[in-house]
Amino acid sequence: MQFRYHFLTIILMASSLSLLLPATAQAQEDSTLVTLSVDPRVHWLAKKQSQINKLSAYKNSAGQYKGYRVMILNTNNRDQAYKMRADVLRYFPDKQVYMAYQAPYFKLKAGDFAKREEAEKFRKELSKYFKESFFVISDIVKLSAEDEAKLLAEIEGQQQY
């Protein structure tokens, strides 16, 4: 991941330098007129690097997104864990449900949320269908391309003010 950042920086510097050389040569010939033509790909690369930098605040050192999930169940009863998993998937088929075994407990978590508010909203929806208590916890999450674009739009919208 670090290699990609250095590679993009080197490309940007090299392309900027190559664009400045013809402009300085022309400036020596005619001191009143300087023409600088910039390849549109340079602006695209700069914008892309800016987006990567903005999203990096939501990632850990391994490049995984830091986010939130709802802890649904923490039990040592395997059958209860599988039953609850099936029930959650029945009511919320579009949400990812994760089950992990950490001896002697089965931990059931649901959702991949970038913002705590989104996870709290899902927790309240779960409370409508189940009587158990649910908790929002920090976790490593998997964001879809749509969620990543939505997060980036929110970040850019906040920085314009």
N, C-alpha and C positions, 0 to 999 in steps of 0.2 A: 504494500500500500504506500509506504514511504517512497519507494522507488518511483511510483507513478507521479507523485507530487514533484519530485526532483526532475523527472523527465519533462513534465509539462512546463516547469519553470525554465528549463534549458531551452526548450523549443520556443517559448515566448521571447526569451532574451535574444536568441539567435535570429528570429524573424524580425524583431524590432531593430536589431543592429543592421541587418541586411536592407531594411527599408530606409534607414537613415543615411546609408552610404551614397545612394544615388542623389538624395536631396542635397547633401553637402557638396557633391561634385557639381551640381547645377548651381548652387549658391556661389561657388567660386567663379563660374563663368558670368553670371548675371547677378549682381549683388542686390537687386531690387525685387527679384522674384524667386520664391522658393516653392516648389511643388512637392508635396508629399502624398504619395498614394499608398494607402494601407489596404492590405488584403483583408477582406471581410472575415476570413477564418481566424484572424488574430483576435478580433472582437468576440467571436464565438468562443474561442478558447479561454479568453479572460472571463467571460460570463460563466462558462462551465466551471472554471476553477473557483470562482466566487461562490457558486452554488455548493460545491464540494466543501469549501471552508465553512459555510453556514451550517451545513448538515453535520459537520464533524463534532459540533458541540453535543450532539445527541448520540454519539458513538463512543465506545470504549476503545482502549488501545489496540484491540484486535480487529477493529472495524465493525463490530456488531452493535446494533442499536440498543441503547439503554431505554427501557420503557417500563410498562406496568402490565400486570396480569391480575386477575381476580383469583384468590385462593378459595377454592370451593370446599375442599375436604382434606382433612389430614387424619387418617385413621390407620389402625393396624388390621382392619377387616377388609380383606381383598374383595370379597363378594359385594360388600357395601360400596366400595370404590368403583367397581365396574358397573354396578346398577346406577349410581349417581352419574357416572360418565355417560351412560346410555340416555338417561333422563335429560341431561343438559343438552346433548346432541339432538334429542327429539324436539326440544323447544327452540334451540338455537343452532340449526344446522350450518349456518354460515360462519360460526365462530370455531376457532381451533381450540381443542381441548387437549391438555397435556397431562399425562400421568407418569409419575416418577416414583420409584421405590427407593427410599432411604431407610434402611433397616432400623426399626421394625415397622416403619410407617409408609403408607401409600399417600402420596400428595397429588391432589387433583387441582390443576390450574386451568383457567380459560382466558382466551383473548390475547391479542397483541396490540397494545395501545401505546402510542408515543406520548400522550398527555394523560396526566392523572385524572383530569375531568372526564375524559372519555371512559376510563376504567370505572370511575364512580357511577357514571350513568348506566353502564352495563351491570354493575353490582346492584343497583336499584331495580333494574329489569329482572334480574335473577330472584330478587326478594319477592317479586309478585308471584312466582311459581313455586318457590321452595321456602320452607320455614326455617332453614338453617341460617346461621350467621356467615357472612362472607367478608373477606378482607381484601383490600387492594394492596399489592406488594410490588416492590421494585424487582425487575427481572430483565434478562436479556430477551429481546423480542425479535420477531421476524416481521418486517414491514413489506407490504406489497409495493409495487411501483406506484400504484394509485395513492396509497397512504404516504409514500415518500414525497410525491408531488404535492399532495395536500399540505403536508408539514412544511415543505419548502415555500409554498404560497403563503402560509400563515406567517412564517418567519420574515419573508420579504415584505409582507403587508404591515407587520409591526415595525420594521425598520424605516419605513417611509415617513413615519410621524416624527 
